[in-house]
Amino acid sequence: MYPSSLFQALLLSATLVPNVFAQSSTTTDPTQRAELALSALQIWYNAGSGLWNTCGWWNSANVMTMVSNLAKHDSGNAQLVNLATRIFANTIVQAPAKNPQPGVESQSATKRSNGNETYDLFNSTGKESGYYKMIGEDAEPITIFPKDWDKAEYIDVKNLPIMQPKEQVTTVAASNPNDWLDGFYDDDLWWALGWIGAYDVTKDTQYLTLAEGIFKAVTKAWPTACGNGGIWWSWQKDYMNAIANELFLSTAAHLANRVQDSDKAFYVDWAKRELDWFTNSGMINERGTINDGLTNDCKNNNRTTWSYNQGVILGGLVELNKASPDATYLPLAARIAKAAISELSDSDGVMHDACGPLCGGDASQFKGIFARNLQILHDAAPDAAYVKSIQANAGSIWDNNRDEGNMLSINWAGPFIAPANASTHSSSMDALVAAISVN
């Protein structure tokens, strides 16, 4: 299934933690568990593409965010931080060539009126590649890639010049924000958050500048056809959903806490505008959980309360509260978090999405995104309910959802479902990383 350089990849990854297989069965240390899982994850990292094989375009951005979080949690591990730094430096160079639909967002849109509001509608550009995302009959997101998109020669990370022995990678190549845009605004913002994570680990301002450029490009998706606010899901402007808007809020709030003081107000203003629109949109239901999006007549569509829709907003609210404190932000986050834990957990406290256990390539990452952001909320407003949830999920993953090679699959409650892939594994790792700070 994997190329001959797998053995080299294993040698590289195994250096993080010695005696990998001997230690994995007995260790109870959350940090060591996460690093053992990282060793397994590196099998899928393709240095030639800058992405993780077996998962999609935005999914690799999400994997990168998880790697940066682990590096931040264990910042004293120089080898881990150096590995993360090299991954960032390689991905920023290699990954743009795998953008499944570059240039499509530069369309000249048609202006249409809806009552007193004017907004942009899709207008074909001839740059469509066949990359498409849709909602399936069971409400699960489905991504369709251009033919042979996932075909890429495997190159071991050690064989690239950026990975040759040196104490630390100190510079990265500048990147054009347009290289990361693919017509779906949630994808764009996953990459923006990924580069913010890279900046947090390395303090290289080129990563932060790239994230700013991506965010500013996405502001053109504002407003939607509802309430003169919010952003569309895609360049086709045919769906207003939760995840794109939560990511817009979270990215703006993250940037507000990292840019120069002279630029902070710009991002705070966008985050507040988004939050005001979102809380008035109706997507937060009476139970306190968040449905997938809005109907064409601007009503809650009552579609699935996916775990990632309950998660991303938590991190956004925490970051906005740091940037511009408000007494309502953390209570709102707590209400959503506790409603989600109640609604999406089984009797053992283990999270499940509606598609489970056999979710597709997108939904297989959702639970980890919730765990990641729940930990962020706990850091800002500690709560025993968050600790219980994170520990229950991380413990069950390690005990019930892991094979002999420390591969982590889709069903956090177990049993292990083969084969694992980079999406299922990184999602599970998000919970393992979250457990480090609540132990």
C-alpha positions in Angstrom: 0.0 0.0 0.0 2.9 2.3 0.7 6.1 3.0 -1.3 9.5 1.5 -0.5 10.5 4.6 1.3 8.1 3.6 4.1 11.0 2.1 6.0 12.9 5.4 5.9 9.8 7.2 7.0 9.4 4.8 9.9 13.0 5.4 10.9 12.5 9.1 10.9 9.3 9.0 12.9 10.5 6.5 15.4 13.2 8.8 16.5 10.6 10.8 18.4 10.1 8.1 20.9 12.3 5.1 21.3 11.0 1.5 21.6 7.7 2.7 20.0 5.8 -0.6 20.0 7.1 -1.7 23.4 6.0 1.5 25.1 2.7 2.0 23.5 0.8 -0.7 25.3 1.8 0.4 28.8 2.2 4.1 28.7 -0.5 6.2 30.4 1.3 9.5 29.9 -0.7 11.8 27.6 2.3 13.4 26.0 4.0 10.2 25.2 0.8 8.8 23.8 0.4 11.8 21.4 4.1 11.5 20.3 3.8 7.8 19.7 0.7 8.6 17.5 2.7 11.3 15.7 5.3 8.7 14.8 2.6 6.7 13.1 1.1 9.7 11.4 4.4 10.5 9.7 4.0 7.5 7.5 1.3 9.4 5.5 3.2 12.7 5.2 4.3 13.1 1.5 7.1 15.6 1.3 6.6 15.8 -2.5 3.1 17.2 -2.2 3.4 18.8 1.2 0.2 17.0 2.2 -0.7 13.9 4.1 -1.6 11.0 1.8 -5.0 9.4 2.3 -6.7 12.7 3.2 -8.0 15.7 1.2 -6.8 19.3 0.7 -8.4 21.1 3.6 -7.9 18.0 5.7 -4.2 18.4 5.5 -4.5 21.9 6.7 -6.3 20.5 9.7 -3.6 17.9 10.3 -1.0 20.7 10.3 -3.0 22.6 13.0 -3.0 19.4 15.1 0.8 19.1 14.7 1.3 22.7 15.7 -0.8 22.2 18.8 1.2 19.2 19.9 4.4 21.2 19.3 3.0 24.0 21.5 1.9 21.6 24.2 5.4 19.9 24.3 7.5 22.9 23.4 10.4 21.6 25.5 10.9 18.7 23.0 13.4 20.2 20.6 13.2 17.3 18.2 9.4 17.5 18.0 9.4 21.3 17.5 12.1 20.9 14.8 10.1 18.3 13.0 7.0 20.5 13.1 9.0 23.5 11.9 10.3 21.5 8.9 6.8 20.2 8.0 5.6 23.8 7.9 8.6 25.0 5.8 8.1 22.1 3.3 4.3 22.4 3.1 4.3 26.1 2.3 6.5 25.3 -0.7 5.0 22.1 -2.0 1.3 22.2 -1.2 0.1 25.0 -3.5 0.7 22.8 -6.6 -1.9 20.4 -5.2 -4.6 23.1 -4.8 -7.6 21.3 -6.4 -9.1 24.5 -8.0 -6.8 27.5 -8.1 -8.0 30.8 -9.5 -11.7 30.0 -9.4 -12.4 32.7 -6.8 -11.4 35.5 -9.1 -14.7 35.5 -11.0 -16.5 38.6 -12.0 -19.7 38.0 -10.1 -23.2 39.1 -11.0 -25.0 41.6 -8.7 -28.5 40.5 -7.8 -31.1 42.2 -5.6 -33.2 40.6 -2.9 -35.6 43.1 -1.4 -33.4 45.9 0.0 -30.2 43.8 -0.2 -27.7 43.4 -3.0 -25.4 40.5 -3.2 -23.1 38.6 -5.5 -24.1 35.4 -7.3 -22.0 32.8 -9.0 -20.9 33.6 -12.5 -18.9 31.0 -14.4 -15.2 31.7 -15.1 -14.0 28.7 -17.0 -11.6 27.8 -14.2 -13.7 25.1 -12.7 -11.6 21.9 -12.2 -14.2 19.4 -11.1 -13.5 20.1 -7.4 -16.8 20.2 -5.7 -18.4 19.8 -2.2 -22.0 18.9 -1.6 -24.3 17.7 1.1 -25.3 14.1 0.7 -28.7 12.5 1.2 -27.8 11.7 4.8 -26.6 15.3 5.3 -22.9 14.3 5.4 -20.5 16.6 3.5 -19.1 15.0 0.4 -16.0 16.2 -1.5 -15.4 15.4 -5.1 -11.9 15.9 -6.4 -10.6 16.2 -10.0 -9.5 13.0 -11.6 -6.2 11.8 -10.3 -5.9 14.6 -7.8 -4.6 12.2 -5.2 -1.9 10.8 -7.4 1.5 12.0 -6.3 4.9 10.4 -6.2 5.8 9.7 -2.6 8.9 11.5 -1.5 10.3 10.9 2.0 10.7 14.1 3.9 14.4 13.4 4.5 15.1 13.6 0.8 14.2 17.2 0.3 16.8 20.0 0.7 14.8 21.7 3.4 15.1 18.5 5.5 18.9 18.1 5.3 20.6 18.0 8.7 20.7 21.4 10.3 19.9 22.6 13.8 16.8 24.5 12.8 14.9 25.7 9.8 15.1 29.5 10.1 13.5 30.8 6.9 10.6 29.9 4.8 9.6 30.9 1.3 7.0 33.7 0.9 3.7 32.4 -0.4 0.9 34.2 -2.3 -2.4 33.9 -0.5 -4.2 33.3 -3.9 -2.3 30.0 -4.1 -4.3 28.7 -1.2 -7.8 29.7 -2.4 -9.9 27.0 -4.1 -13.4 28.4 -4.3 -14.7 27.0 -0.9 -14.2 29.5 1.8 -14.1 27.0 4.6 -11.1 25.3 2.9 -9.4 28.7 2.6 -9.9 29.4 6.3 -8.7 26.0 7.5 -5.4 26.9 5.7 -5.4 30.3 7.4 -5.7 28.7 10.8 -3.0 26.2 9.9 -0.6 29.0 9.1 -1.5 30.7 12.3 -0.5 27.6 14.1 2.8 27.5 12.3 3.4 31.1 13.3 2.6 30.2 16.9 5.3 27.6 16.9 8.0 29.3 14.9 7.2 33.1 15.3 8.0 33.4 11.6 5.9 36.4 10.5 5.6 35.1 6.9 3.2 32.5 8.1 1.1 35.1 9.9 1.2 37.4 6.8 0.0 34.5 4.7 -2.9 33.8 7.1 -3.8 37.5 6.9 -3.8 37.5 3.1 -6.1 34.4 3.0 -8.5 36.0 5.5 -8.7 39.3 3.6 -9.4 37.4 0.4 -12.3 35.6 2.0 -13.9 38.9 3.2 -15.1 39.3 -0.4 -17.6 36.5 0.4 -19.4 38.9 2.8 -22.4 39.4 2.9 -24.8 36.6 2.1 -28.4 36.9 1.1 -29.5 36.7 4.8 -29.3 39.7 7.2 -26.8 41.6 5.2 -24.0 39.6 6.8 -22.1 36.3 7.0 -20.1 34.6 4.3 -21.1 32.1 1.8 -19.9 28.5 1.8 -18.4 28.7 -1.7 -17.8 30.9 -4.7 -21.1 29.6 -6.1 -22.9 31.5 -3.4 -25.7 28.9 -3.0 -25.4 27.9 0.6 -25.0 29.7 3.9 -23.6 27.3 6.5 -22.2 27.2 10.0 -18.7 26.0 9.4 -17.6 28.7 7.0 -18.9 31.4 9.3 -17.4 29.9 12.4 -14.1 29.7 10.7 -14.4 33.3 9.6 -15.0 34.3 13.2 -12.2 32.1 14.6 -9.6 33.3 12.0 -10.4 36.9 12.6 -10.2 36.5 16.3 -6.9 34.5 16.2 -5.4 37.2 14.0 -6.5 40.0 16.3 -4.4 38.5 19.1 -1.3 38.2 16.9 -1.0 41.1 14.5 0.5 44.5 15.3 -1.6 46.7 17.5 -2.2 49.0 14.6 -4.0 46.2 12.7 -5.8 44.6 15.7 -9.0 46.7 15.4 -9.6 45.5 11.8 -9.8 41.9 12.9 -11.7 42.6 16.1 -14.3 44.4 14.0 -14.7 41.5 11.6 -15.0 39.0 14.4 -17.6 41.0 16.2 -19.6 41.5 13.0 -19.5 37.8 12.2 -20.5 36.8 15.8 -23.4 39.3 15.8 -24.7 37.9 12.5 -24.2 34.3 13.5 -26.0 34.5 16.8 -28.9 36.2 15.1 -29.0 33.8 12.1 -30.9 31.1 13.9 -28.3 28.4 13.4 -28.0 27.9 17.2 -31.0 25.9 18.0 -33.1 25.8 21.2 -31.0 23.0 22.6 -27.9 25.1 22.4 -26.3 23.1 19.6 -25.6 24.3 16.1 -27.2 23.0 12.9 -25.4 22.9 9.6 -26.8 26.0 7.9 -29.6 28.1 6.6 -32.4 27.6 4.1 -32.7 29.9 1.1 -35.3 31.8 3.1 -32.9 32.3 5.9 -34.2 29.8 8.4 -32.4 27.1 10.4 -32.3 24.1 8.0 -32.3 21.7 11.0 -29.6 19.6 9.3 -27.2 17.6 11.4 -25.4 19.0 14.4 -22.0 17.9 13.3 -19.4 17.9 16.1 -17.0 20.4 14.3 -19.8 22.9 14.1 -20.0 22.8 17.9 -16.2 23.1 18.2 -14.8 25.8 15.9 -16.9 28.5 17.5 -15.5 27.7 20.9 -12.0 28.6 19.9 -13.3 31.7 18.1 -15.1 32.9 21.2 -12.1 32.3 23.4 -9.8 34.3 21.1 -12.3 37.1 20.7 -12.6 37.3 24.4 -8.8 37.7 24.7 -8.8 40.4 22.0 -11.8 42.3 23.2 -13.2 41.0 26.5 -17.0 40.7 26.8 -19.0 39.1 29.6 -21.2 37.1 27.1 -18.6 35.3 25.1 -17.4 32.6 27.4 -20.9 31.8 28.8 -22.1 31.4 25.2 -19.1 29.0 24.5 -19.9 27.1 27.7 -23.6 26.7 26.7 -22.7 25.3 23.2 -19.9 23.0 24.6 -22.1 21.4 27.3 -25.0 21.0 24.9 -22.7 19.3 22.4 -21.2 17.0 25.0 -24.7 16.0 26.1 -26.1 15.5 22.7 -23.2 13.8 20.9 -21.7 11.6 23.6 -22.7 8.0 24.5 -23.2 6.7 28.0 -19.4 6.4 28.4 -18.8 10.0 27.4 -17.4 9.1 24.0 -18.2 11.4 21.0 -20.1 10.2 17.9 -21.2 12.0 14.8 -24.4 11.1 13.0 -22.6 9.3 10.2 -20.6 7.1 12.6 -18.8 4.9 12.7 -18.3 4.7 8.9 -18.0 8.4 8.1 -16.4 9.7 4.9 -13.2 11.6 4.4 -14.5 14.9 5.6 -16.7 13.9 8.6 -14.0 11.5 9.9 -12.1 14.6 11.1 -15.0 16.4 12.8 -14.8 15.0 16.3 -11.1 15.9 16.7 -11.9 19.5 15.8 -14.4 19.6 18.7 -11.9 18.1 21.1 -9.2 20.6 20.1 -11.5 23.6 20.7 -13.0 22.2 23.9 -9.4 22.1 25.3 -9.0 25.8 24.2 -12.2 26.7 26.1 -11.0 24.7 29.2 -7.8 26.7 29.2 -9.7 29.9 29.3 -12.6 28.8 31.6 -11.8 25.6 33.3 -14.7 23.2 33.9 -14.8 19.6 35.2 -17.2 18.7 32.4 -14.6 19.5 29.8 -12.0 17.5 31.5 -14.3 14.5 31.8 -15.1 14.6 28.2 -11.6 15.0 26.9 -10.2 12.3 29.2 -13.0 9.9 28.3 -12.5 10.3 24.6 -8.7 10.2 24.7 -8.7 7.2 27.0 -11.1 5.3 24.8 -9.2 6.1 21.7 -6.0 4.7 23.1 -7.6 1.6 24.6 -10.2 0.8 22.0 -9.4 2.5 18.7 -5.8 1.7 18.1 -4.0 -1.2 16.3 -0.6 -2.7 17.0 1.1 0.0 14.9 -0.5 2.8 16.9 -2.8 3.7 14.0 -6.0 5.3 15.1 -9.3 4.8 13.3 -12.8 6.3 13.1 -14.7 4.8 16.0 -13.5 6.4 19.2 -15.5 3.9 21.3 -14.0 1.0 19.5 -13.5 -1.5 18.1 -10.7 -0.5 15.7 -12.0 -0.3 12.1 -9.4 -1.0 9.4 -7.9 0.8 7.6 -7.0 3.9 9.5 -6.0 6.9 7.4 -4.5 10.4 8.0 -8.0 11.9 8.6 -9.1 9.4 11.2 -5.7 9.2 12.8 -5.2 13.0 13.1 -8.7 13.5 14.4 -8.0 11.0 17.1 -4.7 12.7 17.8 -6.6 16.0 18.4 -8.2 14.3 21.4 -4.9 12.9 22.6 -3.2 16.3 22.3 -6.1 17.9 24.2 -5.7 15.4 27.0 -2.1 16.7 27.7 -3.2 19.9 29.3 -6.1 18.5 31.3 -4.3 15.6 32.9 
